[in-house]
Amino acid sequence: MPSLVERANLRDRQKLEILERVAAGETVKAACARPGMPCPKSVDRWGRQDPGFRAALDVAMAKGDYALRLAFDPVKAEAVLARLRAGESLRKIELDPAAPSRRTLRYWQSISGAFCAEVHRLRRMRRAAHGARVGERRRELSMWDARLADRVLYQVGRGVALTQLRAVNPALPSAYTVRKWRRERPDFDFDLRANLAMGRSARLQAKRRARMEPVCWAIVQGASLNDLAGRDGFPHRTTLYGWVARDPEIAREVARACEERVHWYADQMLEIAERTGPVDPVEAGRRIKRVEARLGRLWQRPGKRWRDG
């Protein structure tokens, strides 16, 4: 009959073997069915008596479950290879819920050299075929087309950047094709340079007009260009007055805002008369005169004198 020490050593060896087999993917019942191993009830009792063993067994069961889910399946692996041979991308296969996950496929490639080599071979073939198709399509699209060249010049002259041509109209050539045309066609390159300069001017003009929108809104609410210049992120006084002098559209918007400003000041005077007039007519008169004086100073708005002669 074995001594207590021998039985303890045997139990420790059995625990270690059970943990190894469970971590490899076996169930506790299957591990206990081997010769010389305890029954499942004994293992359950060990877990209740030894919290350390119970924790180690839980970790081993989690590892075993993970190993079972990632276990190499030749049938599924061949199905993946068949889809790759048919031309599907590996990314599309990985997104299919019925196919092995991306993690599983990566694990299979790490444990099966043949599967890994075949996957890489098929992916190289697919990339080569795709590159050939793209190259042929690019050669077709890069052929000179006078009609498309005129449309490119038109869009560039409006301010569209070369890199944004396809975003504006997918039928237009890419920036790569335009560069190729410029190398091959000096006359097109000359026209494009002129239109690029026009486009830069158009973009600057659009930016100026966009920056003038809050300026005009502030003028409608009683301000002047001189009040706004250089404050709260507005352009400098010289810049604002220069834009008004050089851009007729901006000058018209400012003039329209100044006309609307007159109505705003009229509303202010009416409000003073209604609120303060019945209580203190003298104070109301003084306030109205101050508003009128302010409006009189603003009447000589930018550009009025040279526009009216």
TORDRENPA-523352 format. One record per residue: x, y, z of N, C-alpha, C, O in turn; residue in one letter. Coordinates in steps of 0.1 Angstrom, whole numbers, plus 5000, padded with zeros to 4 digits. Last residue first. Example, Ala and Ser with C-alpha at 12.3 -4.5 7.8 and 13.67 -1.06 7.14 Angstrom:
2
512849785071513749895071512950005079513450115080S
513249435078512349555078513249675078514249675085A
END
This chain:
309
480560974422481161094416481261204426481761314422G
479660744433478660844430479160974423478461054418D
482060614437481060554428479960654424479560654412R
483560764454484060754440483060684431483160704419W
481660764476482060884470482660864456482260934446R
481360484482480260564478480660694471480060724461K
483560344491483260344477482160434473481960444461G
482260294524483360274514482960264500482060184497P
479860554533480360414533481460394523481560474513R
478760784546479860784536480560654537481760644541Q
477160714567476560724554477560734543477360684532W
478160714592478260594584477760604570477960514562L
477460964601478860934599479060814590479960804582R
474660924603475261024594476661004591477161014580G
474560734624474060704610474660794600474960754589L
475460894645476160774641475860734627476660694619R
473361084646474761124643475661004638476361014629A
471260914652471260984639472661034636473061024624E
471960834678471860734668471860804654472460744645V
471861084690473161014690473160904679474060884672R
469161144688470161224681471461164680472161174670K
468160944705467860944691468761024683469160984672I
469061034729469560904724469260894709470060844702R
467761284732469161274731469661144725470661144717R
465061194732465561274721467061274720467561274709G
465061054756464760984744465261064732465861004723A
465461264774466461154773466261074760467261044753E
462961394770464261464767465361364765466161374756V
460961204777461161254763462461314760462961304749P
460760964797461661074797461861124782462761074776D
458460794792459060814805459860944806459661024815V
457860784765456760814775457360844789456660914796P
460560724754459760854751458760884762458660994767G
461560474759462060584768461160714766461060794775T
460160304742460460264755460760384764460260394776R
459660434717458560354724458860334738457960334746E
462160544711460960634712459860564720459160624728A
463760324709464060424719462860504722462460544733I
462560194687462560124700462860224711462260214722E
463260374667461860354671461660284684460760314692L
465960354667465360484671463960464674463460524684M
466260084658466760124671466160254676465760264688Q
465060104633464460014643464960054657464160054667D
467060254621465660304622464860234633464060284640A
469160084621469260204630467860264631467560324642Y
468159894602468459854616468559974626467959964637W
467960054580466760004586466959954600466159974609H
470760094575469860204578468560164584468060224594V
471559834569471959894582471160014586470860034597R
470759794543470059724554470359784568469559784577E
472759944532471359984530470559924541469659984547E
475059794538474959934544473459984543472960054552C
474559564524474559554538474359694545473759704555A
474859664498473559614502473459604517472359634523R
477559734499476559834497475159794501474459864507A
478659474502478859574513477759684512477259734522V
477859364478477359304490477559404502476659414510E
479259534460477759524459477259474472476259524478R
481959474467481459604468479859614468479259684476A
482059204459482159234474481659374476480959404486I
481759244432480759164439480859194454479759214460E
484059394425482759454424481659374431480759434437P
487059424441486059314438484659384437484059414447D
488559644449488959564437487959464432487959424421R
487359774471487759854459488059764447487759814436A
486959564489485859644484486159714471485359724462V
489659494493488759394487487559474481487059434470W
490659724506491159684493490259584486490059594474G
489259724529488959834520489459794506488959834496Y
490459494541488959504538488659604528487859584519L
493159554542492659444534491259454531490859434519T
493159774559493659794545493159674536492859704525T
492259654582491459764576491859774561491059784552R
492559294583492959424586492159524578491559494567H
489759054589490959104582491259244586490459324592P
488658934621488358994609489659044602490659074609F
489158834647489558754636489158814622489358744612G
488459054664487758924664487958834652487058774647D
489559314642489059264655488359134654487659104643R
490459414618491459374628490959324641491659294650G
487559604614488859574609489859534620489959604630A
485059694624485359544624486859514620487259404624L
485059964621484859904634485359764635485959714644D
485359994594486360044603486259984617487259964623N
482959894585484259824581485359864591486159784595L
480559904612481159954599482459874597482959804605S
477359774625478859804625479259864612478459874603A
474659704624475059834629476559864628476859984631G
473959464612473659484626474259614632474259624645Q
475159484587473659484588473259514602472159574604V
477759434595477359564590475859584591475359684595I
477659154601477959254612477559394608477059474616A
477259064575476259034586476459134597475459184603W
479659134563478459194559477259174569476459264571C
481358964578481559104578480259174574479859274581V
480558704571480258754585480458904586479858964595P
481258734543479958704547479658744562478758814564E
483958754537483158874538481758854543481058944546M
484958504534485358574546484558704548484458754559R
483958444509483458364520483758444533482958434543A
485358624493483958644495483358564506482458604513R
487958514496487658644501486158664503485758724513R
487558254485487858264499487658404504487158424515K
487058334458485958254466486258264481485358284489A
489458444452488258524452487158464460486458534467Q
491158224453491358334463490158424463489758464474L
490058074432489958024446490158134456489458134466R
490558244411489158214414489058154428488158194435A
493358234411492758364413491258334417490758404426S
493757964405494258014417493558154421493158174432R
492657964379491957894390492457934403491657944413G
494458114364493058164366492358094377491558154385M
496657944367496658074372495358134374495058204385A
495557724353495957714367496057844374495557864385L
495357844327494157814335494357784349493557814358N
498057854320497257974321495957954329495558034337A
498757584322499457684330498557804332498457864343R
497157484301496857444315497557544325496957574335L
498357584278496957624282496657594296495957674303D
500857454280500757594280499357644284499257734292F
500057184279500757234291500657384291500457434302D
499057174253498157154264498757204277498057264285F
501457214239500357314237499357304249498857404254D
502956984246503357124251502257224249502157314258P
502156684254501556784246501956924252501356974261R
503556514271503456474257502956584248503156584236E
503356634296504656594291504656574276505556604269R
500556654299501456774299502856744293503456834286R
499756394299499356474288500256604287500656644276W
500756324324501256254312500956344300501856354291K
499256484341500656504340501256444328502156494322R
496756364336496956504332498456534331498956604322V
497156114347496956124333497156264328497756294317T
497356184374498456114367498356124352499356154345Y
494956294380496056384380497256324373498056384366A
492556134357493156154370494356254368494756294357S
489856274336491056194339491656224352491356334358P
486256254344487556334340488756244343488656154352L
484156114354484556094340485856164336486356134325A
483656214380484456084378484856054364485755974361P
484056534389483456454378484256324376485356334371N
485156594414484156684408483356604397482156614397V
486956394418485956414428484856504423483656484426A
488756424397487856304397486756314408485656264406R
489956664404489156654392488256534392487056554389L
491656714425490156704428489356684416488156684417Q
494156754417493956634425492456614428492056504433T
493957004404494156884396493856754404493356664398L
491357204418492657154418492757024410491856954408A
489157444404489357304408490757254407491357274397V
488857694392489457684405489557544411490057534423G
488057724366487057754377487657754391487057794400R
490257614353490057754353489057804363489057924367G
489757344357490857404364490757554364491157624374V
487457314341487357294356488557354363488357414373Q
488557364315487457444321487357434336487157534343Y
490557174313490957324313489757404319490057504326L
488956944313489956964323490357114324490357174335V
487556984289486856984302487757004314487357064324R
489656964271488957094272488157094285488057204291D
490356694275491356794278490656934279491057014288A
488156564265488356554280489356664284489256724294L
488556624238487356664245487556664260487056764267R
491056504232490856654231489656704239489656804245A
492756264247491356294243491156444244491156504254D
495356024248494956164246493556174241493156104232W
495255774273495355814259494755954257493755984263M
494755694299495755794297495955834282496855924279S
492955484298492555614302493555724300493155844298L
494655274289493455314281493055464285492755544276E
496455264310496955294297495855344288495955434280R
494755184330495455314331495955354318495955474314R
494054934322492955034323493655174323493155264317R
496454804324495854814311494754924311494655004301E
496954824351497854884342497254904328497455004322G
494754684362494854824364495854894355495555004350V
495454424352494154494348494254644350493854724341R
497854384365497854384350496554454345496654534336A
497054394392498054494387497954504372498054614366G
495454164392494854294394495754404389495254504383H
497453964388496353984378495654124380495354184370A
498954004411499554024398498554044387498654134378A
497153944431497654084430498354104416498154214411R
496653674425495553764424496053914423495553984415R
499253564430498653554417497553654415497353714404M
499453624457500453684448499853674434499953774426R
497453454467497353604469498253674459497953784454R
498453204461497153254455497053404456496553464447L
500753204478500853184463499653244456499753314446R
499653224503500453334498500653324483500753424476H
498252984504497553114506498353224500497853304492V
500352794502499252804492498552934492498152994482E
501752844526502352864513501352884502501552964493A
499852784545500352914545500952944531500753054525C
499452504540498352594539498852744537498352814529F
502052414546501452394533500352494530500252554520A
502452484573503252544563502652534549502752624541G
500452554599500452464587501252534576500752634570S
500552744618500852604622500852504611501352394612I
500152984607501252974616501552824619502752794622S
497752954593498952974586500252964594501252924589Q
496052924615496252814607497552834598498252734596W
496153194625496653084633496952954625497952894626Y
494853324604496253354607496853244616498053214614R
492353204606493153184594494553214596495453144591L
491553294631491653154629492553124617493453044617T
491453574627492353524637492653374635493753324636R
489353584608490753634604491753574614492853534610R
487353284609487653424612489053454608489853374605S
486053074584486853094596487153244597487353314587P
482653154571484053114569484853134582484353204591A
480253264577480353114575481753064574481952944575A
480653534576480353474589480453324588480753254598P
483153684558482053594557481853524570482753454575D
485553824561484353894566483053804565482053844570L
487353654550487453674564486153734570485753714581E
486753694523486453564529486453574544485653514551I
487653954519486253924517485853784524484753774530K
490353914523489654004532488153974531487453974541R
491153754502491153694516490353784525489753734535L
489053784474490053834482490053764496488953724500S
488353534448487953624459489153664467490253604467E
489153364428489453504426488953594437489153714436G
489153094431488053154422488253304421487453364413A
491153054449491453024435490353074425490653104414R
489753134472490953214467491253184453491553274445L
488052924473487453054471488553154466488353244458R
489752714478488952714466488452844463488352884451A
490752784503491752784492490952784479491352854469L
488452744519489052884518489952894505489952984498V
488252474516487152564511487652704509487352774500A
490452384529490352364514489252454508489452494497E
489752454555490952514549490952504534491252594526A
487552294560487352434559488552504552488352604545K
489052044559487852074550487652214548487452264537V
490952064580491352054565490252084556490452134545P
491252274605490152194599490552184584490352284577D
492952334635493052324620492052224615492052114619F
491452504661491952384656491952374641490952414635A
490352724674491352744664491952624658492952624650L
488652604692488052694682489052724671488652744659R
490452464707489452394700488852474688488652434677L
491852664720492552574710491552504702491852474690A
489852774735490452864725491152774715491052794703Y
489452564753488352614744488852694733488352684721D
491952554765491452444757490352484748490352444736G
491952794779492952774768492552664759492652664747K
489852744797489752854787490752844776490452864764A
490952524810489752504802489552624792489052594781M
493152654823493352544813492152524804492252504792A
491752824840492552874830492852774819492852814807V
490452624856489652724849490452784837489952804826D
492652504868491852424859490952524850490752494838L
493652714884494552664873493652584863493952594851A
491552724902491852844893492652794881492452844870A
491752474914490452514907490752624897490252634886R
494252484925494052394914492752424906492752414894F
493652684945494752704934494552614922494652654911G
491752564961491352674952492352704941492052744931P
491152244969492352324965491952444956491752424944D
488552134973489552134984490752224981491352284991Q
487352164948486752224960487752234971487652334979R
489152024932488952164929488252234941488652344944G
488951764942490251834943490051984941490652074948W
486351714933486651724948487951794950488051874959R
486751694906485851794911486151824926486051934931D
488451474905488951604901488051714906488551824910V
486551284914487751314922488351444918488751524927S
484751284893484351324906485551364915485451454923K
486251174872485951324872485451374885485651484889P
488950964885487550984879487251134880487851204887C
492450964877491350964886490050984879490051024867P
494350744856493950884859492750864868492050764868M
495150504846495950564857495550694861496150764869G
494150554812494650464823495450534833496250624830P
491650814806492950744803493350654815493050684826R
489550954815489250824809490550744806490550624803A
490251204822490151104832489950964827490150874835C
490151334797491451324803491451214814492351144816A
487451334793488351254784489651234790490251134788A
486551494813486051364813486951274804487251164807K
487751734807488151674819487751524819488451434824V
488551744772487651774783488251694795489051614794T
491451884754490651774759489651814770489951914777E
493052104748491752094741490951974746489751964741G
495252154762495452114748494152094741494152074729A
494352194787494752314780495052284765494952374757A
493851924794492652014792493152144785492352194776V
496451834795495551784785494351874783493951884772R
497551984817498151994803497151944793497052004782E
495851914838495852054834496452064820496052144811L
496451644840495051684836495051834831494451864821I
499051654848498751594835497351634830497151664819E
498851774873499651844863499251784849499151864839L
497351584886496751724885497551794873496851854865K
499151374886497851354879497251494877496651524866Q
501151474902501451434888500151424880500151474869R
499751494926500251614920500651594905500351674897D
499151224931498051324929498551444922497851504913R
501751124936500951074924499751174921499551204909L
502351264959503151294947502451244935502451314924N
500451154976500451304974501251334961500851414953A
501250894976499950924971499851074968499251114958R
503750914989503650864975502350904969502250934957E
502951015014503851095005503751054991503651134982V
501550795024500850925022501651015012501051085004L
502450495005502450585017501750715013501350735002S
500650224990501550344990501350425002500350435008P
500949885000500050005000500950125000501850145008M
END
